[in-house]
Amino acid sequence: MSNNHHDTLVYRLAQMLIKLNQGEKLEPQALAEEFGVNLRTIQRDLNERFAYLPLEKTDGYYHLNTAFLGKIGHPSFTGLHFMQFLAL
């Protein structure tokens, strides 16, 4: 994979994490349009790459369990470590 692909992937995943952490409800098709990717890509992000998160799905929208709002973030998820983790 090229660096540009990784940069795009990391940016998309980071933006999605920020939205979730702020309590937004994410609609997969809207995310696909926003980031210019296929719907299947967003579904993979939410269901596989974010499998460690306590995500809930209500009426087609994904959101973070309210007990975890504002708590996503850890010193080890910064810089290169964060990018490597998300790219798995």
RAMOUR-V368001 format. One record per backbone hydrogen bond with DSSP energy under -1.0 kcal/mol. CO is the residue of the C=O (numbers start at 1). NH is the residue of the N-H. Records with the same first field share a line. If there is no record, write none. Layout:
CO=NH  NH
//
This chain:
2=6
3=7
4=8
5=9
6=10
7=11
8=12
9=13
10=14
11=15
12=16
13=17
14=18
15=19
16=20
17=21
18=22
19=24
20=23
21=70
26=62
27=31
28=32
29=33
30=34
31=35
32=37
38=42
39=43
40=44
41=45
42=46
43=47
44=48  49
45=50
48=51
50=53
53=55
54=65
56=63
58=61
61=58
62=26
63=56
65=68
66=69
68=71
74=77
78=82
79=83
80=84
81=85
82=86
83=87
85=88
//
